[in-house]
Amino acid sequence: MAQLDTREKLAILADAAKYDASCASSGTSKRDSRDGKGLGSTEGMGICHAYAPDGRCISLLKILLTNSCIFDCHYCINRKSSNVRRARFTAQEVVQLTLAFYKRNYIEGLFLSSGIIKSSNYTMEQLVEVARSLREDHDFRGYIHLKTIPDADPELVRLAGLHADRISINVELPTVSGLEKLAPEKSAPQIESAMLGMKGAIEDGKDARKKYKSAPNFAPAGQSTQMIVGADAATDGDIVTKASTLYDRFSLRRVYYSAFSPIPDASAVLPLQRPPLMREHRLYQSDWLMRFYGFRPAEVVQAAGDDGMLPLDIDPKLAWALKFRENFPVDVNRAPREQLLRIPGLGTKAVDRLIRSRRFRRFTLDDVARLTVSIAKIRPFIVTTDWSPTLLTDRADLRSLVAPKVKQLELFAA
Ligand code: SF4
């Protein structure tokens, strides 16, 4: 491997980390002030944002320890057979970089992942060493998110949880057959066993903290995982079902969905095209339906079409409402919270405001309009003091009435 300076390594290893979906800040246009004009840049290498459990947005240095890997997962740009420029930080280099960024107030924490070098255990030891050194040698109080290597020794994974705020263990693909085909060196039982071990360790840590104040705060931000969407034949129904199982079995904080992106020199077993980004968005919406809106996984799956895919042109809540019209209209002045949450276009905050306010007054259509961005979308599904959608939910063309209007794309848009 050619000798690279820290800046070159950072450029390679921050770029390689962008495939990890743990933050939502990406996709803006490229701007910088290297021409001597203006101020600022959108190319701050390796800085991304994540959300703390209390909702704060925090900036993280997001890098890989190395993008070399002895595995050959077909969907991964860092796989053994990929023809990319390789780089590797030592554990101490990551520590120094993190501290330097932290002291300059660029970041509030570190997100660290890695390709597998030498062996899973060796790699995991390096990741743990970064977190240990930051916490113990430098008393680092910032946020640390470590991606673990599932087939590493469980004791190493446990050590990671002692130093990190959040641990993630990627399930990678929604189905076992997909994993066998696209990541032949990985094993679904091994991944699940690592997740189960981490769940147990987090629960034990919480129990210990209840009894002894001095007990270590074990992975206080819990564990999360990531699923790649569109690299195998799994349908949205499969993905939703898998996600709900993961939430239930492993008490995950988040399941991240990452639309597979075509990579240079892609393997022939991969699809030629990336899935529409909207598919990733619809899956996040369905995830919210299960976590915050009281939808059961089977109900979200019912919102999908016969091919098991969620519609791309309308959100899954609206798709469900259009299919199960017998549940509407809902009287916003009387219905319980769980029914209000089913109304397309009404979010959890709007529902809570509505419930608080209706103790003192009765809601008209105009009042509801103030709680939503599109009253046209909601109107067929609600009853207010001055509005009842007579037969509207029976109309055959209801979908076209409530679906967002399709915009003509500009032929010469940038
Ligand atoms: S183990 Fe991780 S880094 Fe290595 S090829 Fe697979 S996904 Fe990529």
Residues whose N, C-alpha, C, O or C-beta is under 5 A from the ligand:
A	BS01	SF4	C69 F71 D72 C73 C76 N78 R79 S114 G115 I116
